[in-house]
């Protein structure tokens, strides 16, 4: 339950991060670096600002990679769902009903007057 709460907070924060203009993001970064005690115009403040930007870029990269992995997984799942078994299927007498391309070969034997499923 606690983990779900943290995940919801993180998700909400990520959503809000996309709704911020570059100027607003810079102001938030400046406020954060100032809250750490760095004075504007110092090397430490500049390093803090660069670190904030780097952390944001790393987060965006990880999110992009996670999206790519999810897309690849969905693509693989679709491929598995659309897979056609190329091995022929057999009737009770051992005759193949479908060839290796999946074309219906028809019924074999006495009394088999079955139209192919492709005929409409």
LOGU-281240 format. One line per 8 residues: their letters; for each residue x, y, z of C-alpha. Coordinates in nm, 3 decimals. Each point is the difference from the previous one (the first is absolute). Layout:
# LOGU-281240
A) X,Y,Z | ... .
***
This chain:
# LOGU-281240
XXXXXXXX) 0.000,0.000,0.000 | 0.282,0.238,0.089 | 0.187,-0.093,-0.318 | -0.311,0.077,-0.204 | -0.022,0.341,0.165 | 0.365,0.077,-0.085 | -0.051,-0.114,-0.358 | -0.306,0.224,-0.032 .
XXXXXXXX) 0.192,0.298,0.137 | 0.291,-0.067,-0.238 | -0.236,-0.038,-0.294 | -0.178,0.324,0.087 | 0.332,0.183,0.031 | 0.111,-0.128,-0.340 | -0.326,0.113,-0.155 | 0.041,0.347,0.147 .
XXXXXXXX) 0.360,0.022,-0.118 | -0.122,-0.014,-0.360 | -0.234,0.295,0.060 | 0.272,0.248,0.095 | 0.149,0.255,-0.236 | 0.381,0.023,-0.025 | -0.007,0.332,0.183 | -0.206,-0.144,0.284 .
XXXXXXXX) 0.231,-0.304,0.018 | 0.305,0.227,0.019 | -0.164,0.201,0.280 | -0.076,-0.321,0.191 | 0.359,-0.117,-0.047 | 0.131,0.337,0.124 | -0.227,-0.018,0.304 | 0.118,-0.353,0.073 .
XXXXXXXX) 0.370,0.092,-0.030 | -0.057,0.309,0.216 | -0.172,-0.218,0.261 | 0.318,-0.211,0.011 | 0.185,0.317,0.107 | 0.174,0.079,-0.328 | 0.021,0.369,-0.092 | -0.095,0.099,-0.351 .
XXXXXXXX) 0.301,0.080,-0.217 | 0.236,-0.244,0.175 | 0.157,-0.311,-0.148 | -0.184,-0.215,0.252 | -0.333,0.147,-0.111 | 0.088,-0.061,-0.367 | 0.100,-0.359,0.080 | -0.328,-0.048,0.183 .
XXXXXXXX) -0.195,0.133,-0.298 | 0.190,-0.233,-0.236 | -0.065,-0.291,0.232 | -0.374,0.075,0.005 | -0.004,0.008,-0.379 | 0.204,-0.321,-0.021 | -0.232,-0.181,0.241 | -0.303,0.110,-0.204 .
XXXXXXXX) 0.166,-0.118,-0.323 | 0.083,-0.336,0.162 | -0.360,-0.038,0.114 | -0.129,0.081,-0.348 | 0.246,-0.251,-0.151 | -0.109,-0.274,0.241 | -0.365,0.076,-0.077 | 0.068,-0.012,-0.374 .
XXXXXXXX) 0.184,-0.333,0.038 | -0.288,-0.142,0.208 | -0.246,0.111,-0.269 | 0.216,-0.165,-0.268 | 0.014,-0.325,0.198 | -0.378,0.009,0.048 | -0.050,0.062,-0.373 | 0.230,-0.291,-0.085 .
XXXXXXXX) -0.186,-0.228,0.242 | -0.335,0.099,-0.153 | 0.140,-0.066,-0.347 | 0.127,-0.343,0.105 | -0.336,-0.081,0.157 | -0.179,0.097,-0.322 | 0.240,-0.221,-0.195 | -0.074,-0.294,0.229 .
XXXXXXXX) -0.375,0.063,-0.031 | 0.014,0.005,-0.381 | 0.227,-0.305,-0.030 | -0.124,-0.270,-0.238 | 0.131,-0.348,0.064 | 0.162,-0.108,-0.330 | -0.024,-0.373,0.074 | -0.285,-0.169,-0.186 .
XXXXXXXX) -0.301,-0.118,0.200 | -0.125,-0.352,-0.059 | -0.338,-0.169,-0.010 | -0.072,-0.333,0.175 | 0.143,-0.196,-0.294 | 0.332,0.184,0.003 | -0.067,0.220,-0.303 | 0.107,0.363,0.022 .
XXXXXXXX) -0.291,0.246,-0.002 | 0.222,0.305,-0.042 | 0.324,0.041,-0.190 | 0.307,0.176,0.142 | -0.126,0.339,-0.126 | -0.325,-0.041,0.194 | -0.216,-0.072,-0.306 | -0.289,-0.236,0.064 .
XXXXXXXX) 0.041,-0.326,-0.192 | -0.349,-0.133,0.059 | -0.148,-0.314,0.138 | 0.140,-0.338,-0.103 | -0.201,-0.319,-0.011 | -0.344,-0.131,-0.081 | -0.297,0.232,0.057 | 0.208,0.316,0.032 .
XXXXXXXX) -0.170,0.273,-0.192 | 0.123,0.301,0.189 | 0.065,0.335,-0.164 | 0.324,0.171,0.080 | -0.039,0.271,0.264 | 0.139,0.257,-0.246 | -0.288,-0.053,-0.245 | -0.284,0.241,0.067 .
***
